[in-house]
Amino acid sequence: MLYLIGLGLNERGISVEGMEIAKRCKRVYIENYTVDFPYPFSGIVHVLGKDVEVLNRDAVEGLEFLEHARKSDVAVLVYGSPLMATTHITILDEAQKSDIKTEVIHAGSVFDGVSETGLQLYKFGKVASMPAWKQNFTPDSFMEIVKANQSIDAHSLILIDIGLDIQDALCQLEESAKKHEVKLGKLVLCQQLGEKKQKIFYKKFKVLKEEFTGVRKPYCLIIPSKKLHHVEEEYLNRFS
């Protein structure tokens, strides 16, 4: 049996059900390549009282751990909600194709956390992901999603690639916006949602670019709709 268990947004975010299942599984893995964890794994190890093996990108994509799930109960712990990344859907799909039973234990995710901005969830459009740019690889197609959202007056949530610092992310955002002729006004910056040290800022892009460094990971950016409901606008201004 394979269990995909969400850890929620902080060290105590895992559900009672998820904790009970993980404790009785013969093998427990934790996936760490789709997000910058805001806390060390030692706390999870201590609570479970058993060894936890870290799955890097190669291990996740190799799917070798599925072989253990054929013979015994295996848990894969995932930050946030376990099906937020397409990678985890692939794991479920491959397991089911191999006749391995699966179960998903859900938890809080960034999609829950962004509601604390005051922006109404049903007014968000498609989610965009910003990859880290490399030499000769500067994808900016995520900005097409932003443009499509703006055309229907929807908010745009931009998830930031693992390892990408805030200043690099803002530079990439600026270049992409210029290329796609998107005007950057006031943005929402969410830092470590669900953690005690979470912070939400609502600032002009210029202010973020000139003054914000050392933002704690994980973080995300939101480009609000140009047409804010008066309740949204009033609540957002608390973070100005």
Secondary structure, DSSP 8 states (H G I E B T S, - for coil): -EEEEE-BTSTT-S-HHHHHHHHH-SEEEEE-SSS--SS-THHHHHHHTS--EEE-HHHHHHTTTHHHHTTS-EEEEESBSTTSSHHHHHHHHHHHHTT--EEEE----HHHHGGGGS--GGGB---EEE---BTTB---THHHHHHHHHHTT-BEEEEE-TT--HHHHHHHHHHHHHHTT----EEEEEESTTSTT-EEEEEEHHHHHHH-----SSEEEEE--SS--HHHHHHHGGG-
